[in-house]
Amino acid sequence: MSNDTVLETEDLAKDFAGFVAVRGVNLRVARGSIHAMIGPNGAGKTTCFNLLSKFLTPTRGRIVFDGRDITALKPADVARLGMVRSFQISAVFPHLTVRENVRIALQRPLGNSFHFWRAERVLDPLNRRADELLNAVGLAGLEDRLASALPYGRKRALEIATTLALDPEMLLLDEPMSGLGQEDIGRISGLIRNAARDRTVLMVEHNLSVVADLSQTITVLTRGRVLAEGDYAAVSTNPEVVEAYMGTGHA
């Protein structure tokens, strides 16, 4: 694995009771890039994401992150190494404030205890960094609002702020535009581009306009295998890709 590659898989596969969901995937993600994974429904994208983040155990193959074999590690161990994922459904603590959501993530470097049983004021030194992150994702002025009161697009922004609070080397974003209105897509795209300035982003995304705008490299999956890889110009004109993916009406 070269220094220019932050994540690599070798012959990655996952079987479910005889059904092969992912078969022989060889993936290489360049350090500091935005890399997209696309494909029709059932192509194996989410399964592949679950394998990379260790929510599933591979049937075969090997996963290397930042030069370390993580194939046998647990999800929490992978996150501690600097690879953090988001999910299709926005994952925030609804009954905590916007600031409190970010402070929970910021507590990790303080040690093993999350200080649930200590006075809240011991966390006050984290407020400045939390507010910096909230400002960066366009949530300034909403620090004391309950997360449950935010519109869906703003919850997505809060999730990104919480993820960035973990200071990851690599972000795995699972359909970050899912459920967003057109007015929010540009905002979240901008947040992803800013987040990628000093880290690597791998995302699964159905919105091909977003993929074309953000991604340097695109891996196309179909039936659990890699069909094509390259920049948007290359994959969008590949006849097999047009037949398998773009001709299905997804956008």
C-alpha positions as CSV (number, residue, x, y, z in Angstrom):
1,M,0.0,0.0,0.0
2,S,1.6,3.3,-1.1
3,N,1.6,6.5,0.9
4,D,-0.8,8.0,-1.7
5,T,-3.4,5.4,-0.8
6,V,-5.3,5.7,2.4
7,L,-7.8,2.8,2.0
8,E,-7.4,-0.4,0.0
9,T,-9.3,-3.6,-0.3
10,E,-8.2,-6.9,-1.8
11,D,-10.7,-9.4,-3.2
12,L,-13.3,-8.2,-0.7
13,A,-16.4,-10.4,-0.6
14,K,-19.5,-11.0,1.4
15,D,-21.9,-13.9,1.2
16,F,-25.3,-14.2,2.9
17,A,-26.5,-17.8,3.1
18,G,-25.3,-18.5,-0.4
19,F,-26.2,-15.0,-1.9
20,V,-23.1,-13.1,-2.9
21,A,-23.7,-9.5,-2.1
22,V,-20.1,-8.3,-2.7
23,R,-17.7,-10.2,-4.9
24,G,-14.0,-9.6,-5.4
25,V,-14.0,-5.9,-4.9
26,N,-10.5,-4.3,-5.2
27,L,-10.8,-0.7,-4.1
28,R,-8.1,2.0,-3.8
29,V,-8.9,5.4,-2.4
30,A,-6.3,8.1,-2.8
31,R,-5.4,10.1,0.2
32,G,-6.9,13.6,0.3
33,S,-9.5,12.8,-2.5
34,I,-13.3,12.7,-2.7
35,H,-14.1,9.2,-4.0
36,A,-17.7,8.2,-4.9
37,M,-19.2,4.8,-5.0
38,I,-22.3,4.6,-7.3
39,G,-24.5,1.9,-8.8
40,P,-28.1,0.8,-9.1
41,N,-30.2,-0.4,-6.2
42,G,-28.9,-3.8,-5.1
43,A,-25.4,-3.2,-6.5
44,G,-23.8,-3.8,-3.1
45,K,-22.8,-0.3,-2.2
46,T,-24.2,-0.2,1.4
47,T,-22.9,-3.8,2.0
48,C,-19.5,-2.6,0.9
49,F,-19.7,0.4,3.2
50,N,-20.6,-1.9,6.1
51,L,-17.6,-4.1,5.4
52,L,-15.2,-1.1,5.2
53,S,-16.5,0.3,8.5
54,K,-16.6,-3.2,10.0
55,F,-20.3,-3.4,10.7
56,L,-20.1,-6.6,8.7
57,T,-17.3,-9.1,8.7
58,P,-16.0,-10.1,5.2
59,T,-16.4,-13.6,4.0
60,R,-13.2,-13.2,2.1
61,G,-10.6,-10.5,1.4
62,R,-8.6,-7.9,3.2
63,I,-9.1,-4.3,4.2
64,V,-6.1,-2.0,4.8
65,F,-6.6,1.5,6.2
66,D,-3.6,3.9,6.5
67,G,-1.2,1.0,6.2
68,R,-2.8,-1.1,8.8
69,D,-4.8,-4.3,8.2
70,I,-8.2,-3.7,9.8
71,T,-10.0,-6.7,8.5
72,A,-10.5,-8.3,11.9
73,L,-11.1,-5.0,13.9
74,K,-14.4,-3.9,15.4
75,P,-16.2,-0.7,14.3
76,A,-15.2,1.3,17.4
77,D,-11.5,0.3,16.9
78,V,-11.7,1.5,13.2
79,A,-13.3,4.8,14.3
80,R,-10.5,5.3,16.9
81,L,-8.0,4.8,14.0
82,G,-9.5,7.8,12.2
83,M,-12.1,6.3,9.8
84,V,-15.6,7.5,10.7
85,R,-18.9,6.9,8.9
86,S,-22.3,8.5,8.7
87,F,-25.5,6.8,7.8
88,Q,-28.4,7.3,5.4
89,I,-30.7,8.3,8.2
90,S,-29.5,11.4,10.2
91,A,-28.1,10.2,13.5
92,V,-28.3,12.9,16.2
93,F,-29.4,12.9,19.8
94,P,-32.8,14.6,19.4
95,H,-33.4,15.6,23.0
96,L,-30.0,17.3,23.4
97,T,-29.2,20.8,22.1
98,V,-27.2,21.3,19.0
99,R,-24.1,22.3,21.0
100,E,-24.5,19.3,23.3
101,N,-24.5,16.9,20.3
102,V,-21.2,18.2,19.2
103,R,-19.7,18.3,22.7
104,I,-20.4,14.5,23.1
105,A,-18.1,13.9,20.1
106,L,-15.5,16.4,21.5
107,Q,-15.3,14.5,24.8
108,R,-13.6,11.5,23.2
109,P,-10.0,12.9,23.5
110,L,-10.6,13.5,27.2
111,G,-10.3,9.8,28.1
112,N,-12.5,6.8,28.4
113,S,-15.2,8.4,30.6
114,F,-17.8,10.7,29.0
115,H,-18.3,12.4,32.3
116,F,-22.0,11.7,32.4
117,W,-22.1,11.8,36.2
118,R,-20.1,15.1,36.7
119,A,-21.3,18.7,36.7
120,E,-22.1,20.0,33.3
121,R,-19.7,23.0,33.8
122,V,-16.7,20.7,33.5
123,L,-17.5,20.5,29.8
124,D,-17.7,24.3,29.3
125,P,-14.1,24.4,27.9
126,L,-15.4,22.4,24.9
127,N,-18.0,25.1,24.0
128,R,-15.6,27.2,22.0
129,R,-14.6,24.4,19.7
130,A,-18.2,23.2,19.4
131,D,-19.3,26.6,18.4
132,E,-16.5,26.9,15.8
133,L,-17.7,23.6,14.2
134,L,-21.3,24.7,14.3
135,N,-20.4,28.0,12.6
136,A,-18.4,26.1,10.0
137,V,-21.5,24.1,9.0
138,G,-23.9,27.1,9.1
139,L,-25.5,26.4,12.4
140,A,-24.3,29.5,14.3
141,G,-27.1,31.0,16.4
142,L,-28.8,27.6,16.8
143,E,-26.5,26.3,19.5
144,D,-29.1,26.1,22.2
145,R,-31.9,24.7,20.1
146,L,-33.0,21.1,20.5
147,A,-31.7,18.9,17.7
148,S,-35.3,17.5,17.3
149,A,-36.4,21.0,16.3
150,L,-34.1,21.3,13.4
151,P,-35.3,20.8,9.8
152,Y,-33.9,17.7,8.2
153,G,-31.2,19.5,6.1
154,R,-29.9,21.2,9.3
155,K,-29.8,17.8,11.1
156,R,-27.6,16.6,8.3
157,A,-25.3,19.6,8.8
158,L,-25.3,18.9,12.6
159,E,-24.3,15.3,11.9
160,I,-21.4,16.5,9.8
161,A,-20.3,18.8,12.6
162,T,-20.4,16.0,15.1
163,T,-18.4,13.7,12.7
164,L,-15.8,16.4,12.2
165,A,-15.5,16.8,16.0
166,L,-14.0,13.4,16.1
167,D,-11.2,14.8,13.9
168,P,-11.2,11.8,11.5
169,E,-8.6,11.2,8.8
170,M,-11.3,9.7,6.6
171,L,-15.0,10.2,6.3
172,L,-17.4,7.6,4.9
173,L,-20.7,9.2,4.0
174,D,-23.6,7.0,3.2
175,E,-26.0,8.9,0.8
176,P,-25.4,12.3,2.4
177,M,-28.1,13.9,0.1
178,S,-30.8,11.3,1.0
179,G,-34.0,13.1,1.9
180,L,-32.7,16.6,1.3
181,G,-34.6,19.2,-0.6
182,Q,-33.0,21.0,-3.5
183,E,-32.3,24.1,-1.3
184,D,-30.2,22.0,1.1
185,I,-28.2,20.0,-1.4
186,G,-25.9,22.9,-2.3
187,R,-25.2,23.6,1.3
188,I,-24.3,20.0,2.2
189,S,-22.2,19.7,-0.9
190,G,-20.2,22.7,0.2
191,L,-19.7,21.2,3.6
192,I,-18.4,18.0,2.1
193,R,-16.0,19.9,-0.1
194,N,-14.7,22.0,2.9
195,A,-14.4,18.8,5.0
196,A,-12.2,17.2,2.3
197,R,-9.6,20.0,2.3
198,D,-7.6,18.1,4.9
199,R,-9.0,14.6,4.9
200,T,-10.3,11.9,2.6
201,V,-14.0,11.4,1.8
202,L,-15.6,8.2,0.4
203,M,-19.3,8.5,-0.3
204,V,-22.1,6.4,-1.6
205,E,-24.5,8.8,-3.5
206,H,-27.4,8.5,-5.9
207,N,-27.4,12.1,-7.0
208,L,-25.2,12.0,-10.0
209,S,-25.0,15.8,-10.3
210,V,-23.5,15.9,-6.8
211,V,-21.1,13.0,-7.7
212,A,-20.0,14.8,-10.9
213,D,-19.4,18.1,-9.0
214,L,-17.5,16.7,-6.0
215,S,-15.7,13.5,-6.9
216,Q,-12.2,13.0,-8.4
217,T,-12.7,9.3,-8.7
218,I,-15.9,7.2,-9.1
219,T,-16.2,3.5,-8.6
220,V,-19.3,1.9,-10.2
221,L,-20.7,-1.3,-8.7
222,T,-23.2,-3.7,-10.1
223,R,-24.2,-7.0,-8.8
224,G,-21.6,-6.8,-6.1
225,R,-18.6,-6.3,-8.4
226,V,-16.7,-3.3,-9.7
227,L,-17.9,-2.5,-13.2
228,A,-15.8,0.6,-13.9
229,E,-13.7,3.2,-12.3
230,G,-12.4,6.7,-13.3
231,D,-13.5,10.3,-13.3
232,Y,-17.0,11.3,-14.2
233,A,-16.3,11.9,-17.8
234,A,-14.9,8.4,-18.2
235,V,-17.6,6.5,-16.3
236,S,-20.5,8.5,-17.7
237,T,-19.5,7.5,-21.3
238,N,-18.8,3.8,-20.5
239,P,-21.4,1.8,-22.4
240,E,-21.6,-0.8,-19.6
241,V,-22.2,1.9,-17.0
242,V,-24.9,3.5,-19.1
243,E,-26.7,0.2,-19.5
244,A,-26.3,-0.9,-15.9
245,Y,-26.8,2.4,-14.0
246,M,-27.5,5.6,-15.9
247,G,-30.1,4.0,-18.1
248,T,-32.2,2.9,-15.1
249,G,-33.5,6.4,-14.4
250,H,-31.6,7.2,-11.2
251,A,-30.5,10.7,-10.8
